[in-house]
């Protein structure tokens, strides 16, 4: 006796379904990040320095009450990040200023998986310094730098995002802003 057509169809369906591999959840995805094209904007605040940054960043004086510090933040609203720029006039303390910059970078060692150093040399504008690409998904600041003319001016910068660190998902933004910050460094002019 032959099985009934309904049972035959049911047996075929079970055999087809059982031959497929088990379904597993897909890995967690991240939002696509569109990187803007920016136009250069010159920062000129009557400070002892000028530089050029992209117009998708907003330059904000750090503390109006303490304008004599001459600190500036470049805020990147699209990326929820800020480049904090501080400035000090050298007063026979260049070694201390450089050591402070190194100390601020070294605070990230416990959360980093490595730190790449980049040397900057622009003799035509007397800008010399070092950048630090701080790797690791939990590093709070993925990029920092300091530059100086070795006589009068010292500038330090640190990029931070206003979010819990997950630099793996922010990698395209970090790489994008790192290039922009390096362009900013290349355009620094000291005002004597």
C-alpha positions in Angstrom: 0.0 0.0 0.0 1.3 3.4 -1.0 1.3 6.4 1.4 -1.3 9.0 1.0 -0.3 12.1 -1.0 -0.4 14.4 2.0 1.9 12.2 4.0 4.3 11.9 1.0 4.5 15.7 0.7 5.1 16.0 4.5 7.9 13.5 4.3 9.6 15.3 1.4 9.4 18.7 3.3 10.9 17.2 6.4 13.8 15.7 4.5 14.5 18.9 2.6 14.4 21.0 5.8 16.5 18.6 7.8 19.2 18.7 5.1 19.8 22.4 5.5 22.5 23.7 7.9 21.2 25.2 11.2 20.5 28.9 11.2 22.8 31.0 13.3 22.4 34.7 14.2 24.2 37.2 12.1 27.0 39.2 13.8 26.1 42.6 15.2 26.4 45.3 12.5 27.2 48.9 12.7 25.6 51.9 11.0 27.2 53.1 7.8 29.1 56.3 8.3 29.0 58.8 5.5 32.2 60.8 5.5 31.7 64.4 4.4 33.8 66.5 2.0 34.8 69.7 3.7 36.1 73.0 2.6 39.1 74.6 4.3 38.5 77.3 6.9 41.2 79.4 8.4 41.2 79.8 12.1 42.3 83.4 12.9 41.5 84.4 16.5 44.2 86.9 17.2 46.1 84.1 18.9 49.8 83.3 18.5 48.9 80.7 16.0 46.7 80.1 13.0 45.7 76.9 11.1 43.3 75.6 8.6 40.6 73.0 9.4 37.6 71.6 7.5 34.2 73.3 7.7 32.4 70.3 9.0 34.2 71.1 12.3 33.2 74.0 14.4 35.9 76.0 16.2 34.9 77.0 19.7 37.0 79.0 22.2 37.6 76.6 25.1 36.8 79.0 28.0 35.7 82.6 27.4 36.6 83.5 30.9 40.2 82.5 30.3 41.0 83.7 26.8 44.6 84.2 27.8 45.0 80.4 27.6 44.2 80.5 23.9 42.7 77.1 23.8 40.3 76.0 21.1 38.1 73.0 20.5 37.2 71.8 17.0 33.9 70.1 17.5 32.7 67.5 14.9 29.0 67.3 15.5 28.4 64.7 12.8 30.8 62.3 14.6 30.1 63.4 18.2 33.8 64.1 18.7 36.1 67.0 19.6 39.7 67.9 19.0 40.9 69.7 22.1 43.7 72.0 21.3 45.7 73.7 24.1 48.5 76.2 23.7 51.3 77.4 26.0 54.1 79.8 25.5 57.5 78.2 26.2 59.2 79.7 29.3 62.4 77.6 29.6 60.1 74.6 30.1 60.0 72.8 26.7 61.2 69.5 28.2 58.4 69.6 30.8 55.8 70.4 28.2 56.9 67.5 26.0 57.0 65.2 29.0 53.5 66.2 30.0 52.3 65.4 26.4 54.0 62.0 26.6 52.4 61.4 30.0 48.9 62.2 28.7 49.5 59.6 25.9 50.9 57.0 28.2 47.8 57.1 30.3 46.1 55.2 27.5 48.5 52.3 27.6 46.3 50.0 29.8 43.4 50.2 27.2 45.5 50.4 24.0 46.8 47.6 21.9 49.7 49.7 20.6 50.7 53.3 19.9 52.2 54.4 16.6 54.4 57.6 16.6 54.4 59.9 13.7 57.0 62.7 13.4 56.1 66.0 11.9 58.7 68.3 10.4 57.8 71.5 8.6 61.0 73.6 8.7 59.5 76.3 6.5 56.9 77.2 9.2 59.0 76.1 12.1 56.6 73.4 13.2 58.1 70.2 14.7 56.4 67.5 16.7 55.0 64.1 17.2 51.6 62.5 16.7 50.3 59.4 18.5 47.8 57.0 16.9 46.5 55.1 19.9 45.2 51.7 18.8 42.7 49.5 20.6 38.9 49.4 20.8 38.8 50.8 24.4 41.3 53.7 24.1 39.5 56.9 25.1 41.6 59.1 22.8 42.6 57.5 19.5 44.8 60.3 18.3 47.0 63.0 20.1 49.8 65.3 19.0 52.1 68.0 20.1 53.9 70.6 17.9 56.4 73.3 18.8 58.8 75.8 17.2 61.2 74.8 20.1 61.6 78.4 21.2 58.3 80.1 21.9 55.2 78.1 21.0 53.9 74.8 22.2 50.5 73.3 21.0 49.0 70.0 22.0 45.9 68.3 20.6 43.8 65.3 21.6 40.8 63.8 19.8 38.0 62.4 21.9 34.5 61.0 21.1 31.5 61.7 23.3 30.6 58.0 23.5 31.8 54.8 25.2 35.0 53.8 23.4 34.5 51.3 20.6 37.2 52.3 18.2 36.7 49.2 16.1 33.4 50.6 14.9 34.8 54.2 14.8 37.8 53.1 12.7 36.7 54.8 9.5 35.9 58.1 11.3 39.2 57.9 13.3 41.2 57.4 10.1 39.3 60.2 8.4 39.8 62.7 11.2 43.4 61.7 11.7 44.1 62.7 8.1 42.3 66.0 8.7 44.2 66.7 11.9 47.5 66.0 10.1 46.5 68.5 7.4 45.7 71.0 10.2 49.2 70.4 11.7 50.7 71.0 8.3 49.0 74.4 8.1 50.0 75.8 11.5 51.6 79.2 11.3 53.1 80.8 14.4 52.4 84.5 14.9 55.3 86.3 16.5 
